Amino acid sequence: MTISAELLTLTTWMAGEFSNQAQAIAEPIWYVNLRWWQRPIPFTVFKGLALFAEQANVLNLDRPYRQRILQFQEENGKIWVNYYALRDPSAWQCAGADARRLAQLTFADLEPLSGCRLQVIHSGSANSVQDPEKYKADLIPDTKCCFTYMGEIKQVILGFEVTASSFWSYDRGVKPETGEAIWGAIMGPYQFVKQQDFSSEFAIAP
């Protein structure tokens, strides 16, 4: 299959281990010190590029949470990201730090998340200091990303911004009834800096 240069750049930049330590030290009231993993999964799962993501408080690195899958698609010249839940998240806990475990992942392990689709916009220039090259992803207008957790409907507003060395997460949970933010990027994005690059783990089929 053909994969555009833009999509290859986006996924290369996103694949890695990230930390927001500097932000957490500067603003400890609003930002938890997190480790964030985004690791390639087998090309065979979607016949395309996708990442496994999870995160952990640095005080509890052995207990990461929010396990999810990001599937990348290209349609009519645009890049989209579809989010999937794992049917048994605990079975994949800590897989962000262990690529060998993700080799066992199949489509049967996943569950699509209704309304959890982002459109990616490419902007800036690699040669510009004032306006560096970046990718920004936001939910499609008038859609709601919802899922059921312990019998209750939960809603999350997803979004991110990526450069060659950084990943900013705008993810935040909101009350479905009011839209009030209750966790996550309430005061602005979590600003992560790449610590390790996992892009070499992408195995792209011809």
PLY file of the C-alpha trace (Angstrom):
ply
format ascii 1.0
element vertex 206
property float x
property float y
property float z
element edge 205
property int vertex1
property int vertex2
end_header
0.00 0.00 0.00
1.04 3.61 -0.52
1.67 5.73 2.55
2.18 9.46 2.12
5.29 11.26 3.30
3.12 13.31 5.67
1.69 10.23 7.38
5.12 8.65 7.67
6.45 11.82 9.28
3.49 12.07 11.67
3.73 8.48 12.88
7.53 8.64 13.12
7.29 11.69 15.36
4.55 10.13 17.50
6.25 6.77 18.08
8.26 6.96 21.27
8.46 7.41 25.01
7.68 10.91 26.28
7.97 12.86 29.54
6.46 16.12 30.81
8.85 16.39 33.75
9.80 20.03 33.11
6.15 21.09 32.97
5.26 19.12 36.11
8.12 20.73 38.05
7.13 24.21 36.87
3.39 23.77 37.53
2.94 20.89 40.01
-0.57 21.96 41.00
-1.95 21.49 37.50
0.25 18.84 35.90
1.14 15.37 37.13
4.60 14.11 36.18
3.76 11.45 33.58
5.51 9.00 31.32
3.71 8.51 28.00
4.31 5.63 25.59
3.20 5.35 21.96
4.47 2.17 20.38
3.91 0.66 16.90
1.70 -2.41 16.71
1.86 -5.09 13.99
0.96 -3.81 10.52
-1.32 -6.83 10.11
-3.83 -5.61 12.73
-5.25 -2.92 10.41
-3.17 -3.45 7.26
-1.83 -0.01 8.09
-0.03 2.12 10.66
-1.22 2.17 14.27
0.11 2.85 17.75
-0.51 1.39 21.19
-0.65 4.14 23.82
-0.64 4.20 27.60
0.60 6.49 30.35
1.77 6.29 33.97
2.52 8.53 36.91
6.31 8.47 37.37
5.71 7.38 40.97
3.90 4.26 39.69
5.56 3.32 36.42
4.53 -0.30 36.94
0.85 0.70 36.84
0.20 2.45 33.52
-3.40 3.21 32.52
-5.57 4.49 29.64
-4.45 1.73 27.28
-5.72 2.49 23.76
-4.97 2.09 20.07
-4.59 4.89 17.51
-5.24 3.80 13.93
-4.09 6.14 11.15
-6.00 6.41 7.87
-5.68 8.48 4.71
-8.83 9.42 2.83
-9.09 11.94 0.01
-5.75 13.48 0.88
-6.58 13.88 4.58
-5.18 12.07 7.61
-7.54 10.69 10.24
-6.96 8.96 13.58
-9.45 6.37 14.87
-9.32 5.35 18.53
-9.92 1.80 19.76
-10.22 0.41 23.28
-8.70 -2.90 24.33
-11.23 -5.52 25.38
-8.98 -6.51 28.28
-6.78 -3.50 29.11
-5.09 -5.24 32.04
-3.74 -7.91 29.69
-1.74 -5.23 27.88
-0.65 -3.16 30.85
3.05 -2.17 30.57
3.18 -3.20 26.89
4.24 0.35 26.06
7.64 -0.50 27.51
7.82 -3.98 25.93
7.50 -4.20 22.15
7.65 -8.01 22.21
4.25 -8.23 23.90
2.59 -6.10 21.24
3.64 -8.61 18.58
0.78 -10.81 19.86
-1.91 -8.14 19.40
-4.74 -8.89 16.94
-7.84 -7.05 15.75
-9.96 -9.36 17.93
-8.39 -7.75 21.00
-9.82 -4.35 20.06
-13.13 -2.55 20.35
-13.95 0.57 18.29
-14.84 3.74 20.18
-17.85 5.53 18.73
-17.25 9.17 17.87
-13.54 8.98 18.71
-12.14 10.11 15.38
-9.71 12.97 14.85
-8.78 14.93 11.75
-5.10 15.85 11.43
-3.95 19.19 10.01
-0.35 19.72 8.86
1.10 23.23 9.15
4.34 25.18 9.43
7.70 24.60 7.80
10.75 22.57 8.73
12.87 25.60 7.82
10.98 28.11 9.98
11.85 29.03 13.56
8.74 31.19 14.05
6.34 28.63 12.57
7.92 25.15 12.84
6.42 22.13 11.13
3.75 20.40 13.20
0.62 18.24 13.07
-2.50 19.04 15.07
-5.42 16.65 15.56
-8.91 17.47 16.82
-12.23 15.68 17.13
-14.61 16.10 14.23
-16.97 19.00 15.08
-20.29 18.04 16.69
-19.12 14.54 17.62
-18.79 13.05 21.10
-16.19 10.47 22.06
-17.91 8.27 24.65
-17.33 4.89 26.25
-18.73 2.83 29.10
-16.66 2.28 32.23
-17.98 0.30 35.21
-21.53 0.73 33.94
-21.28 4.50 33.49
-21.02 6.53 30.30
-17.80 8.52 30.15
-16.89 11.25 27.68
-13.45 12.46 26.64
-12.35 15.29 24.38
-9.32 14.08 22.44
-6.66 16.12 20.71
-2.92 16.39 20.22
-0.15 18.44 18.62
3.10 16.90 17.40
6.54 18.14 16.35
9.75 16.22 15.73
10.67 16.38 19.42
7.43 17.00 21.31
3.93 15.67 21.84
1.25 17.84 23.42
-1.89 16.12 24.68
-5.18 18.00 24.95
-7.06 14.91 26.20
-9.51 15.70 28.98
-12.46 13.97 30.53
-15.72 15.90 30.73
-19.10 15.42 32.35
-21.47 14.18 29.59
-24.31 16.25 31.03
-22.52 19.62 31.23
-19.25 19.38 29.31
-17.33 20.45 32.42
-13.71 19.23 32.36
-12.91 16.96 35.31
-9.49 15.47 34.50
-6.60 15.76 32.08
-5.59 18.90 30.21
-7.91 21.24 32.10
-5.49 24.21 32.19
-3.92 23.57 28.80
-2.09 20.72 27.08
0.24 18.28 28.77
3.57 19.11 27.13
5.68 16.02 26.57
9.24 15.84 25.26
10.42 12.73 23.40
12.87 10.61 25.41
13.11 7.53 23.17
12.24 6.95 19.52
10.29 3.78 18.63
9.69 4.54 14.95
12.14 1.86 13.80
9.62 -0.70 15.09
7.16 0.06 12.29
7.10 -2.91 9.93
5.46 -1.59 6.77
4.21 -4.19 4.31
4.64 -3.56 0.57
0 1
1 2
2 3
3 4
4 5
5 6
6 7
7 8
8 9
9 10
10 11
11 12
12 13
13 14
14 15
15 16
16 17
17 18
18 19
19 20
20 21
21 22
22 23
23 24
24 25
25 26
26 27
27 28
28 29
29 30
30 31
31 32
32 33
33 34
34 35
35 36
36 37
37 38
38 39
39 40
40 41
41 42
42 43
43 44
44 45
45 46
46 47
47 48
48 49
49 50
50 51
51 52
52 53
53 54
54 55
55 56
56 57
57 58
58 59
59 60
60 61
61 62
62 63
63 64
64 65
65 66
66 67
67 68
68 69
69 70
70 71
71 72
72 73
73 74
74 75
75 76
76 77
77 78
78 79
79 80
80 81
81 82
82 83
83 84
84 85
85 86
86 87
87 88
88 89
89 90
90 91
91 92
92 93
93 94
94 95
95 96
96 97
97 98
98 99
99 100
100 101
101 102
102 103
103 104
104 105
105 106
106 107
107 108
108 109
109 110
110 111
111 112
112 113
113 114
114 115
115 116
116 117
117 118
118 119
119 120
120 121
121 122
122 123
123 124
124 125
125 126
126 127
127 128
128 129
129 130
130 131
131 132
132 133
133 134
134 135
135 136
136 137
137 138
138 139
139 140
140 141
141 142
142 143
143 144
144 145
145 146
146 147
147 148
148 149
149 150
150 151
151 152
152 153
153 154
154 155
155 156
156 157
157 158
158 159
159 160
160 161
161 162
162 163
163 164
164 165
165 166
166 167
167 168
168 169
169 170
170 171
171 172
172 173
173 174
174 175
175 176
176 177
177 178
178 179
179 180
180 181
181 182
182 183
183 184
184 185
185 186
186 187
187 188
188 189
189 190
190 191
191 192
192 193
193 194
194 195
195 196
196 197
197 198
198 199
199 200
200 201
201 202
202 203
203 204
204 205
